[in-house]
Structure formats: C-alpha cells, structure tokens
Amino acid sequence: MIAIVQPEALSTRREKEAGTPAQQRSVSEIIASVRSEGDAALRRWTSRFDRAELSSLDVAAEEIEEAYRQVSPGFIQSLQHAARRIRRYHEQQRRQSWMETEEDGTILGQLIRPLETVGVYVPGGRAAYPSSVLMNVLPAAVAGVSRIVITTPPQSDGKVHPSTLVAAREAGVKRIVKVGGAQAIAALAYGTESVPRVDKIVGPGNIYVALAKRWVYGRVDIDMIAGPSEIVVVADRTADHRYVAADLLSQAEHDPMASAVLITPSRSLAEKTAREIEVQCRRLERAEIAAQSIREHGAITLVRDLEEAVETANRLAPEHLELIVEKPWNWVGRVKNAGALFLGPYSPEPVGDYVAGPNHVLPTNGTARFFSPLGVDDFIKKTSLISYSRQALIQDGNHVITLAEAEGLTGHAASIRARLGEEGKKDE
Amino acid sequence: MIAIVQPEALSTRREKEAGTPAQQRSVSEIIASVRSEGDAALRRWTSRFDRAELSSLDVAAEEIEEAYRQVSPGFIQSLQHAARRIRRYHEQQRRQSWMETEEDGTILGQLIRPLETVGVYVPGGRAAYPSSVLMNVLPAAVAGVSRIVITTPPQSDGKVHPSTLVAAREAGVKRIVKVGGAQAIAALAYGTESVPRVDKIVGPGNIYVALAKRWVYGRVDIDMIAGPSEIVVVADRTADHRYVAADLLSQAEHDPMASAVLITPSRSLAEKTAREIEVQCRRLERAEIAAQSIREHGAITLVRDLEEAVETANRLAPEHLELIVEKPWNWVGRVKNAGALFLGPYSPEPVGDYVAGPNHVLPTNGTARFFSPLGVDDFIKKTSLISYSRQALIQDGNHVITLAEAEGLTGHAASIRARLGEEGKKDE
C-alpha cells in the first residue's frame, strides 16, 4: 500500500489552498460587515454558520466550572503536566533587552517587549484539540503578553467543547469569545464591542479563517498558514519497524493530505515497515484517513547510506524529522532543515505533540528551510535605541553627510549640519 | 503650510498599494515565464523593461574595480565606517543554540542556524541607495548566511550604479546579478541558470517587486513590505526648533507620502518649528517632494504634557520616534511602539539611517505595534530538538496517551504504546 520510491522522486510539497473566488468574496463581505456593524454582525454570522443564537458572546465563569466537571480528572492532570513542561521549555526562549555603551557617551541598544494583545483562534467542530490551545497560548503568556483572548465557534447549543475551556483556563486565558470563522478574524483585527482589537492572531482554522488572516495581515500580524502535517523518519537497521510504522501512521491519521516518509538504507527495515503499516493501520479509529494519506502521500525510500538519508531529509525540510538510528547525535550537525528533530527510539513524534515542551506548531510544506517553530519570539517586538552624544555626532556627522549627499538626500545632511555648523548653535 | 491638529485627529496610517488587476496579471505572466524559461525570460524582460541587452547577467570583477575608481575616496571611507558600525551592532543580535538536560537522560533544545541562501533586491533607477545595500546584506552576513546574492536592474547601458557595486563589495557580497522587477523575484524564488534559488528575499522595490514578493511568499520567505517613511518627534520647550524642523524635513524629503509629525506641549516650539520648516524646506534639493509631504501628511499637535505626547506616539506606532526632551531616558519605559527610538538632541534620525549601527529597515504604517527592525533574527531558522530517554517516556507516556485519546488520535497513542506495552519490546 505504501509506495517505494527513488530518493529523487520524493517530495512532501503540496499546493497550498488559495481559496475559490466565491470563498474570497464571502470572506471580504464578512470582514466588511464586522468592521461596520461590530457585534451585531458577529451574532448574525454565528446564527447563520454555527446555527447558534447567543445571548452573550463571552464564555461565562459558570461555563468553565461546568467544563471542569465534564472532563476526567486524569485529563486535567495530563493537561497540567503538559502545560508545566511547555511553559518551562518556552521560558528558555525569553530574551533580554540589551544595550552597549561607548566611551564618548553614546548608547545603542535593542528593547524587547511583549506584544500587548494577542488573539488565539481555536477551531470548533466535532473534535477539540486542547493541546493546540496550550501550544498557541503559552508562548504568548511566557513572552509577557498581558491580554490574550481566545475566539472559537460555538456548537449549535451555544456551548464550547469542555476540553477547550479547561485548556484555556489552564493556560491562564481570561477571555473566551464564542465566535468563529472569518468573522472572528475580522473582530480580532478591527475590534468590536465584545472583542478587543489585537496585535497578532495565531491558531489554525479552515480555509475561511486562513483567507481572512491573509486579508487582515499588515493591520495585525498573523502566524504562518499551516499546511497538512508531515513526518520524515530516517532509520537504520537498528530501528524497530513497529516503532517506525506507528510513527508514520501517527502523522497519517491527521489528514488525508498528511505526508509520512521513511528513508532508510536498510531493505529489511523497509519491507518490514511496509507490512507493519498495513497491520497497524487497521487498528486505528481513523484508519480510513490514515490509509488514504499513506496511499497518496506516504513513501519509503531506500538510500545508499545515512548520509544520503539525511541529505534527502534536508531537501524535504520536513515539519517533523525522526532519527531512529544507532548514533542519532552524530547526525544533528548535518540536519539543516526540520521544524522539530526527534532523536532515538524513545522520542516518538507524539511526545512532541503533547508533553515534551517544544511547540507543536511547526513549519510545514518544506518551509522549515526558512520558517521556525512557534515560540516566544513570535510574541515580542523589538525597538532599536539610539542615543548619540554630541562628541559622537561631531565624529560621525561628516560620514552621515557624505553618504546622505551621495544618495541625493540633502535634508538628511541638513539635519546633521543644523547641529554641527554655525547655524546649529542653540540661541535660547 | 504644516497643519496643526488635535491629537485625536493624528494618524500616520496610509492605505497600502494593492496593485491594479493589470499589474497583477503582468506579474503573474512574468513569474510563469521565468519559471518555465529561466535566463531566456530574464533577458527578454530586461531588454523590454530596462532597455538593456546583456551578454552576461553577472556583474564581472572588472565592473566592480571600475566602480571603485568612479566613486570618491571619502565615500568609500564613510561606507566602510558605516559597515563597521552596522556589523558590530548586529553582532550583538547573534544567538546561540541551547539545550537543557534532565536527570533521566532527556535532552531538549533549540538549534539556531543561518538560512543557507538569501537574495537581496536593490532598486535601480536614477538614485542609488548604498546604505540600503549595507542594511539588508550585513544582518544576513552576521547571521552566517553563506550565499548572499544581489539582484538589481541594469541601466540601459547595461551597467549598475557604481555606489551600489562598491557597497555590495564592502558588505562582502560575491554575486551580483543584473536583473530587476518581478522577473528578479521570480528568479530568486525558483532559480534559473544564472540565479540560485534562495530561502528568503529582502530589500525594497516598486509595486511590481512588492506584488511578486507577495506571490512567491511561502515558497520562499520575504521581508515586510515597506510603506512610506514616517517620523514622530516628541519635543518639549528645551528642544531647538531648528533641529526639530530639520528632522521632520529629513523624512519628508523621502517621498510625498512620507509622514512627519511633531507632538509637543510647547506652543512656542510648535509655532517656531512651523515657521522654520518653511525656511529650511526651500533650501532642499528635493524641496517639492518635502513640501508636498509636509502639506499632505505632516502635522504638529499640541498636547497637555509629555505623558500625553508619548501616549499619542504609542498610538501612532511610528517607524522613527525622536524624544528631544529634557530627560529622554525617563520616557524610554513608556514608549511601547516604535521601530527605532532616538534620544536627545544629538541623535537625529539620519544618524540611524547611515552610521549608528542599528538597522534602518523598520516597520512602517503603524506596524511597530507588532513588527520589528530587520536584524539577524530574520536570517536564522530554529529547529526544536527532542531526545527522550526510555525512563522519561515511561513517565510521560500515559499523559501522551490520555491527551491523544481525548483528541481522538489513537494512532498517536499507539506510537507510545508500541514502545511501552508488551508488543513494544524489541524482538531482535
């Protein structure tokens, strides 16, 4: 069922959804209405798309308390364990403002401050992904963002999935608004009576959410538009084929468009893994999705050696890269492009999805060549700081004048001359 | 000539250019042709748009030597001085990969590596902006990018402005390709015989360049699309009105769309500055541009006190913010949104454009709320590293299983069970 292909034929790149013209028109209409009518438009779209009639858009404290009674104590404990580890990892990403001083009195620096307000979009629908709430909220919280608001579409009974509410509370979110789709993105970008205008919007969503995010980009910041999930497993003959098969399937079950690839120099491992995938796939709840993904986007590639394996992985620049090889640390320096790197037999990708600590929001579709995991850096902004002394300006002023005049910008030169020349002497 | 307005009426936000449908079609045609025909398409478009017939697209070593003879020794010295300071400042932005170890053997980390290949677009046309070459190239070089290629449109005689070539060489760039417009962006995104495919494209350009960058975004990374320049000067009665007027004009001369705003509690400073702008403006080479900018986008605002001044500046989130006040350091903590902050009377904005060290590529159009100056961070990528020990997996495995099953992802749970359960024991 899984294809055996040549390394050159491997590609994990899938075309991104651009949205149909009808979808784009619809998103543009929704955004315009939210901009001009605020909450009234939010209620109207929520009634139409989610079939929910809401008295209040805000999730009330009692709803969160009720949610805690609806989930199991074990779930809460696991969520808290995950939150602790995610918070601790992201705390290592925090950075300090810095400055350097020069003897003439000049001070240069870089201020690092958190964004003030962030919106996290949480998809609704049949399944809930509380881990995604933690992974999107906690880096912002660790960065020091003071206002984090979640928007999520309500079910038709006006409620939000309890595990979403519990995850939001565990992540420290105080404000959850029941609105989804393009209307939620518009509300976060422009602000309404119930939804504060934010500086940045993160979190996954359907095509309408993605189109709306692209639309408001520049007025607010947005995160990467995530593509379907991918895993590349590089394994040698020391790898257990059951581990490898299970890990490939754990990506495949996400989405028929997900891509799972094994690269190995071991023909025996390749054959055993191919058979094992068949066996394990049947046991999955989402067996059909996984089977389709494996059939259409799965592959096993035989390579000469691990060197070729790692080179091939670099070319694919996968979201997740597992190295199930005898000496995984020997290869870390050779890995150039990967969102997250999992070393050895006891680091299956799902550990990274939930509890390890690093973020599970990762660059997809070959973009690990230049994009990075979501993290604290995504919720800060920098400001350059320049405090020149009079002495430094005298010293550097002529260089500024020379370069400004070479660029034809005499006003730039004049601003230096005003301070240096005769006319620059203060007359008060 | 400069308007005196109420603080509430101030806005530096200008609508961004979306491009006409004809421009978009043209860009899409150009990109498709470069993708399919490579260098042949580049030559064709260069002949058509730049009226240049080129034997080689590459700038030859002799052309660079010739350029050094065409510029003045003083210019070279000033450029070298600027390059030194810019490099030194950006070296402070370098970051290390890190890891943390746990007693059970688990290792988590974050790898930080430079992008491999970066393309810097340098506009052609009548003026050349060598400072922009330094500001776009040096952060990439400091980040450790090993291949940096410049593309720039040739003049009709097939040459490139000498100051661009000298700046490129001083910044250490080895490869300069004579191609501009959307065709250059397409070449950088897809690669041709003469132009390597890059991971990221930075640098300013006209509307065709901007549209093409947006088009290829996702296949490669791009920088922010820059809007017209802005300055906000917050000044009190201790400020010299001639400095203030000169600094406002230094932004205004960039572009009729540039915005220059003075916010002050001193009526006397406001009035003197308004008059002084008239006087100084006439002396500029680009007096007409500056006058139009001041007329259409300039403003002076009287506020109660410096507190209101800084609050107003925060709302505007300007690209450049000067604090020409008695105790500028007292206000640094209050400034929330600014691309670059200039403190005191001897830190005119042009110092930051050329020699201070911090980057002059800054967030415009109110985006300093969430965007940052160009810097080393823009040329690195991060990879999360997860190496779990068997003991840690035993400890955390059940949490993964609980959370995965709560999300309906039984394949994720199975990948843990394969390692923990009976069936997980290795049979080799």
HADDOCK unambig.tbl for C-alpha pairs under 7 A between the chains (distance, minus, plus):
assign (segid A and resid 75 and name CA) (segid B and resid 402 and name CA) 6.26 0.50 0.50
assign (segid A and resid 75 and name CA) (segid B and resid 403 and name CA) 6.67 0.50 0.50
assign (segid A and resid 78 and name CA) (segid B and resid 399 and name CA) 4.82 0.50 0.50
assign (segid A and resid 78 and name CA) (segid B and resid 402 and name CA) 6.86 0.50 0.50
assign (segid A and resid 78 and name CA) (segid B and resid 403 and name CA) 6.78 0.50 0.50
assign (segid A and resid 115 and name CA) (segid B and resid 370 and name CA) 6.27 0.50 0.50
assign (segid A and resid 127 and name CA) (segid B and resid 407 and name CA) 6.37 0.50 0.50
assign (segid A and resid 128 and name CA) (segid B and resid 407 and name CA) 6.02 0.50 0.50
assign (segid A and resid 129 and name CA) (segid B and resid 407 and name CA) 5.68 0.50 0.50
assign (segid A and resid 199 and name CA) (segid B and resid 369 and name CA) 6.45 0.50 0.50
assign (segid A and resid 199 and name CA) (segid B and resid 370 and name CA) 5.92 0.50 0.50
assign (segid A and resid 218 and name CA) (segid B and resid 367 and name CA) 6.89 0.50 0.50
assign (segid A and resid 221 and name CA) (segid B and resid 370 and name CA) 6.35 0.50 0.50
assign (segid A and resid 240 and name CA) (segid B and resid 426 and name CA) 6.60 0.50 0.50
assign (segid A and resid 242 and name CA) (segid B and resid 418 and name CA) 6.79 0.50 0.50
assign (segid A and resid 243 and name CA) (segid B and resid 415 and name CA) 6.47 0.50 0.50
assign (segid A and resid 243 and name CA) (segid B and resid 418 and name CA) 6.17 0.50 0.50
assign (segid A and resid 243 and name CA) (segid B and resid 419 and name CA) 6.86 0.50 0.50
assign (segid A and resid 246 and name CA) (segid B and resid 411 and name CA) 6.91 0.50 0.50
assign (segid A and resid 246 and name CA) (segid B and resid 414 and name CA) 6.50 0.50 0.50
assign (segid A and resid 246 and name CA) (segid B and resid 415 and name CA) 4.78 0.50 0.50
assign (segid A and resid 247 and name CA) (segid B and resid 415 and name CA) 5.62 0.50 0.50
assign (segid A and resid 249 and name CA) (segid B and resid 411 and name CA) 6.20 0.50 0.50
assign (segid A and resid 250 and name CA) (segid B and resid 411 and name CA) 4.59 0.50 0.50
assign (segid A and resid 250 and name CA) (segid B and resid 412 and name CA) 4.78 0.50 0.50
assign (segid A and resid 250 and name CA) (segid B and resid 415 and name CA) 6.83 0.50 0.50
assign (segid A and resid 253 and name CA) (segid B and resid 411 and name CA) 6.58 0.50 0.50
assign (segid A and resid 284 and name CA) (segid B and resid 410 and name CA) 6.02 0.50 0.50
assign (segid A and resid 284 and name CA) (segid B and resid 411 and name CA) 5.94 0.50 0.50
assign (segid A and resid 285 and name CA) (segid B and resid 410 and name CA) 6.24 0.50 0.50
assign (segid A and resid 338 and name CA) (segid B and resid 383 and name CA) 6.01 0.50 0.50
assign (segid A and resid 339 and name CA) (segid B and resid 383 and name CA) 5.06 0.50 0.50
assign (segid A and resid 339 and name CA) (segid B and resid 384 and name CA) 6.46 0.50 0.50
assign (segid A and resid 340 and name CA) (segid B and resid 383 and name CA) 5.21 0.50 0.50
assign (segid A and resid 340 and name CA) (segid B and resid 384 and name CA) 4.44 0.50 0.50
assign (segid A and resid 340 and name CA) (segid B and resid 385 and name CA) 5.87 0.50 0.50
assign (segid A and resid 341 and name CA) (segid B and resid 383 and name CA) 6.81 0.50 0.50
assign (segid A and resid 341 and name CA) (segid B and resid 384 and name CA) 6.00 0.50 0.50
assign (segid A and resid 341 and name CA) (segid B and resid 385 and name CA) 4.88 0.50 0.50
assign (segid A and resid 341 and name CA) (segid B and resid 386 and name CA) 6.14 0.50 0.50
assign (segid A and resid 342 and name CA) (segid B and resid 385 and name CA) 6.21 0.50 0.50
assign (segid A and resid 342 and name CA) (segid B and resid 386 and name CA) 4.92 0.50 0.50
assign (segid A and resid 342 and name CA) (segid B and resid 387 and name CA) 5.91 0.50 0.50
assign (segid A and resid 343 and name CA) (segid B and resid 386 and name CA) 6.23 0.50 0.50
assign (segid A and resid 343 and name CA) (segid B and resid 387 and name CA) 4.79 0.50 0.50
assign (segid A and resid 344 and name CA) (segid B and resid 387 and name CA) 6.64 0.50 0.50
assign (segid A and resid 346 and name CA) (segid B and resid 388 and name CA) 5.53 0.50 0.50
assign (segid A and resid 346 and name CA) (segid B and resid 389 and name CA) 5.87 0.50 0.50
assign (segid A and resid 346 and name CA) (segid B and resid 390 and name CA) 5.52 0.50 0.50
assign (segid A and resid 346 and name CA) (segid B and resid 393 and name CA) 6.41 0.50 0.50
assign (segid A and resid 347 and name CA) (segid B and resid 386 and name CA) 6.68 0.50 0.50
assign (segid A and resid 347 and name CA) (segid B and resid 387 and name CA) 5.69 0.50 0.50
assign (segid A and resid 347 and name CA) (segid B and resid 388 and name CA) 4.90 0.50 0.50
assign (segid A and resid 348 and name CA) (segid B and resid 415 and name CA) 6.78 0.50 0.50
assign (segid A and resid 350 and name CA) (segid B and resid 412 and name CA) 5.51 0.50 0.50
assign (segid A and resid 351 and name CA) (segid B and resid 400 and name CA) 6.34 0.50 0.50
assign (segid A and resid 354 and name CA) (segid B and resid 400 and name CA) 6.00 0.50 0.50
assign (segid A and resid 355 and name CA) (segid B and resid 400 and name CA) 6.56 0.50 0.50
assign (segid A and resid 358 and name CA) (segid B and resid 384 and name CA) 6.28 0.50 0.50
assign (segid A and resid 367 and name CA) (segid B and resid 218 and name CA) 6.90 0.50 0.50
assign (segid A and resid 369 and name CA) (segid B and resid 199 and name CA) 6.47 0.50 0.50
assign (segid A and resid 370 and name CA) (segid B and resid 115 and name CA) 6.28 0.50 0.50
assign (segid A and resid 370 and name CA) (segid B and resid 199 and name CA) 5.93 0.50 0.50
assign (segid A and resid 370 and name CA) (segid B and resid 221 and name CA) 6.36 0.50 0.50
assign (segid A and resid 370 and name CA) (segid B and resid 381 and name CA) 5.66 0.50 0.50
assign (segid A and resid 371 and name CA) (segid B and resid 381 and name CA) 5.88 0.50 0.50
assign (segid A and resid 372 and name CA) (segid B and resid 381 and name CA) 5.35 0.50 0.50
assign (segid A and resid 372 and name CA) (segid B and resid 382 and name CA) 4.94 0.50 0.50
assign (segid A and resid 372 and name CA) (segid B and resid 383 and name CA) 6.55 0.50 0.50
assign (segid A and resid 373 and name CA) (segid B and resid 382 and name CA) 6.71 0.50 0.50
assign (segid A and resid 373 and name CA) (segid B and resid 383 and name CA) 6.90 0.50 0.50
assign (segid A and resid 381 and name CA) (segid B and resid 370 and name CA) 5.66 0.50 0.50
assign (segid A and resid 381 and name CA) (segid B and resid 371 and name CA) 5.89 0.50 0.50
assign (segid A and resid 381 and name CA) (segid B and resid 372 and name CA) 5.34 0.50 0.50
assign (segid A and resid 382 and name CA) (segid B and resid 372 and name CA) 4.93 0.50 0.50
assign (segid A and resid 382 and name CA) (segid B and resid 373 and name CA) 6.70 0.50 0.50
assign (segid A and resid 383 and name CA) (segid B and resid 338 and name CA) 6.03 0.50 0.50
assign (segid A and resid 383 and name CA) (segid B and resid 339 and name CA) 5.06 0.50 0.50
assign (segid A and resid 383 and name CA) (segid B and resid 340 and name CA) 5.22 0.50 0.50
assign (segid A and resid 383 and name CA) (segid B and resid 341 and name CA) 6.82 0.50 0.50
assign (segid A and resid 383 and name CA) (segid B and resid 372 and name CA) 6.54 0.50 0.50
assign (segid A and resid 383 and name CA) (segid B and resid 373 and name CA) 6.89 0.50 0.50
assign (segid A and resid 384 and name CA) (segid B and resid 339 and name CA) 6.47 0.50 0.50
assign (segid A and resid 384 and name CA) (segid B and resid 340 and name CA) 4.44 0.50 0.50
assign (segid A and resid 384 and name CA) (segid B and resid 341 and name CA) 6.01 0.50 0.50
assign (segid A and resid 384 and name CA) (segid B and resid 358 and name CA) 6.28 0.50 0.50
assign (segid A and resid 385 and name CA) (segid B and resid 340 and name CA) 5.87 0.50 0.50
assign (segid A and resid 385 and name CA) (segid B and resid 341 and name CA) 4.88 0.50 0.50
assign (segid A and resid 385 and name CA) (segid B and resid 342 and name CA) 6.21 0.50 0.50
assign (segid A and resid 386 and name CA) (segid B and resid 341 and name CA) 6.13 0.50 0.50
assign (segid A and resid 386 and name CA) (segid B and resid 342 and name CA) 4.91 0.50 0.50
assign (segid A and resid 386 and name CA) (segid B and resid 343 and name CA) 6.23 0.50 0.50
assign (segid A and resid 386 and name CA) (segid B and resid 347 and name CA) 6.68 0.50 0.50
assign (segid A and resid 387 and name CA) (segid B and resid 342 and name CA) 5.91 0.50 0.50
assign (segid A and resid 387 and name CA) (segid B and resid 343 and name CA) 4.80 0.50 0.50
assign (segid A and resid 387 and name CA) (segid B and resid 344 and name CA) 6.64 0.50 0.50
assign (segid A and resid 387 and name CA) (segid B and resid 347 and name CA) 5.68 0.50 0.50
assign (segid A and resid 388 and name CA) (segid B and resid 346 and name CA) 5.52 0.50 0.50
assign (segid A and resid 388 and name CA) (segid B and resid 347 and name CA) 4.90 0.50 0.50
assign (segid A and resid 389 and name CA) (segid B and resid 346 and name CA) 5.85 0.50 0.50
assign (segid A and resid 390 and name CA) (segid B and resid 346 and name CA) 5.50 0.50 0.50
assign (segid A and resid 393 and name CA) (segid B and resid 346 and name CA) 6.40 0.50 0.50
assign (segid A and resid 399 and name CA) (segid B and resid 78 and name CA) 4.81 0.50 0.50
assign (segid A and resid 400 and name CA) (segid B and resid 351 and name CA) 6.34 0.50 0.50
assign (segid A and resid 400 and name CA) (segid B and resid 354 and name CA) 6.00 0.50 0.50
assign (segid A and resid 400 and name CA) (segid B and resid 355 and name CA) 6.56 0.50 0.50
assign (segid A and resid 402 and name CA) (segid B and resid 75 and name CA) 6.26 0.50 0.50
assign (segid A and resid 402 and name CA) (segid B and resid 78 and name CA) 6.87 0.50 0.50
assign (segid A and resid 403 and name CA) (segid B and resid 75 and name CA) 6.67 0.50 0.50
assign (segid A and resid 403 and name CA) (segid B and resid 78 and name CA) 6.81 0.50 0.50
assign (segid A and resid 407 and name CA) (segid B and resid 127 and name CA) 6.36 0.50 0.50
assign (segid A and resid 407 and name CA) (segid B and resid 128 and name CA) 6.03 0.50 0.50
assign (segid A and resid 407 and name CA) (segid B and resid 129 and name CA) 5.67 0.50 0.50
assign (segid A and resid 410 and name CA) (segid B and resid 284 and name CA) 6.02 0.50 0.50
assign (segid A and resid 410 and name CA) (segid B and resid 285 and name CA) 6.22 0.50 0.50
assign (segid A and resid 411 and name CA) (segid B and resid 246 and name CA) 6.90 0.50 0.50
assign (segid A and resid 411 and name CA) (segid B and resid 249 and name CA) 6.20 0.50 0.50
assign (segid A and resid 411 and name CA) (segid B and resid 250 and name CA) 4.59 0.50 0.50
assign (segid A and resid 411 and name CA) (segid B and resid 253 and name CA) 6.58 0.50 0.50
assign (segid A and resid 411 and name CA) (segid B and resid 284 and name CA) 5.94 0.50 0.50
assign (segid A and resid 412 and name CA) (segid B and resid 250 and name CA) 4.79 0.50 0.50
assign (segid A and resid 412 and name CA) (segid B and resid 350 and name CA) 5.51 0.50 0.50
assign (segid A and resid 414 and name CA) (segid B and resid 246 and name CA) 6.52 0.50 0.50
assign (segid A and resid 415 and name CA) (segid B and resid 243 and name CA) 6.47 0.50 0.50
assign (segid A and resid 415 and name CA) (segid B and resid 246 and name CA) 4.77 0.50 0.50
assign (segid A and resid 415 and name CA) (segid B and resid 247 and name CA) 5.61 0.50 0.50
assign (segid A and resid 415 and name CA) (segid B and resid 250 and name CA) 6.82 0.50 0.50
assign (segid A and resid 415 and name CA) (segid B and resid 348 and name CA) 6.79 0.50 0.50
assign (segid A and resid 418 and name CA) (segid B and resid 242 and name CA) 6.81 0.50 0.50
assign (segid A and resid 418 and name CA) (segid B and resid 243 and name CA) 6.19 0.50 0.50
assign (segid A and resid 419 and name CA) (segid B and resid 243 and name CA) 6.87 0.50 0.50
assign (segid A and resid 426 and name CA) (segid B and resid 240 and name CA) 6.52 0.50 0.50
